[in-house]
Amino acid sequence: MIVTIPYRFIEEHAWCEKYFGEYLPYAEDAQYEFTVDEVEFDYTDLKDIVEEYTDDIIDILLSDRRLVKELLKKMGSRKIDAKALKNEKMR
């Protein structure tokens, strides 16, 4: 996962002090809340998230008609038959 922290945030919460002729970095404890736009997930990250939150993701998908249509469209383009999957799981 790659996260971009704005330079201004770091500048506001970190500083350097001279200590025995060397500059040492210091920082306050600070929390920065990231938005989805500021985070870049790789495939492994997404897979881990899906495995951990499968039920929540399914609930979100099924609660929005547009997302259900997108899911069905994607399943159709990959030639996945939901009824065949259901019958296969019952065996």
MORA-V567446 format. One record per residue. PSI is psi in radians with two decimals (* if undefined). D_CENTER is the distance of its C-alpha to the mean C-alpha in whole Angstrom. Layout:
psi:PSI d_center:D_CENTER
psi:PSI d_center:D_CENTER
//
This chain:
psi:2.35 d_center:8
psi:2.24 d_center:10
psi:2.34 d_center:10
psi:2.06 d_center:13
psi:2.22 d_center:16
psi:2.42 d_center:18
psi:-0.67 d_center:22
psi:-0.68 d_center:23
psi:-0.78 d_center:21
psi:-0.74 d_center:22
psi:-0.62 d_center:26
psi:-0.42 d_center:26
psi:0.07 d_center:25
psi:2.67 d_center:27
psi:2.94 d_center:30
psi:2.51 d_center:33
psi:2.52 d_center:36
psi:2.25 d_center:39
psi:1.95 d_center:40
psi:0.80 d_center:43
psi:0.00 d_center:43
psi:2.60 d_center:39
psi:2.21 d_center:36
psi:2.40 d_center:34
psi:2.49 d_center:30
psi:2.75 d_center:29
psi:2.60 d_center:26
psi:2.70 d_center:26
psi:2.12 d_center:24
psi:2.61 d_center:21
psi:2.29 d_center:18
psi:2.14 d_center:16
psi:2.11 d_center:13
psi:2.57 d_center:10
psi:2.91 d_center:10
psi:-0.58 d_center:7
psi:-0.37 d_center:10
psi:-0.02 d_center:10
psi:2.37 d_center:7
psi:2.02 d_center:7
psi:2.48 d_center:6
psi:3.05 d_center:9
psi:-0.71 d_center:10
psi:-0.72 d_center:10
psi:-0.82 d_center:7
psi:-0.71 d_center:6
psi:-0.74 d_center:10
psi:-0.73 d_center:9
psi:-0.79 d_center:7
psi:-0.74 d_center:10
psi:-0.64 d_center:12
psi:-0.58 d_center:12
psi:0.61 d_center:11
psi:-0.89 d_center:13
psi:-0.75 d_center:16
psi:-0.71 d_center:14
psi:-0.75 d_center:12
psi:-0.76 d_center:16
psi:-0.74 d_center:17
psi:-0.79 d_center:15
psi:-0.77 d_center:16
psi:-0.29 d_center:19
psi:-0.17 d_center:20
psi:2.04 d_center:20
psi:-0.66 d_center:22
psi:-0.71 d_center:21
psi:-0.61 d_center:18
psi:-0.77 d_center:20
psi:-0.74 d_center:22
psi:-0.73 d_center:20
psi:-0.81 d_center:19
psi:-0.67 d_center:23
psi:-0.77 d_center:23
psi:-0.71 d_center:21
psi:-0.68 d_center:23
psi:-0.70 d_center:26
psi:-0.44 d_center:25
psi:0.11 d_center:24
psi:0.81 d_center:27
psi:2.12 d_center:26
psi:2.02 d_center:28
psi:-0.67 d_center:27
psi:-0.68 d_center:30
psi:-0.68 d_center:31
psi:-0.75 d_center:28
psi:-0.79 d_center:29
psi:-0.64 d_center:33
psi:-0.67 d_center:31
psi:-0.51 d_center:29
psi:-0.32 d_center:33
psi:* d_center:35
//
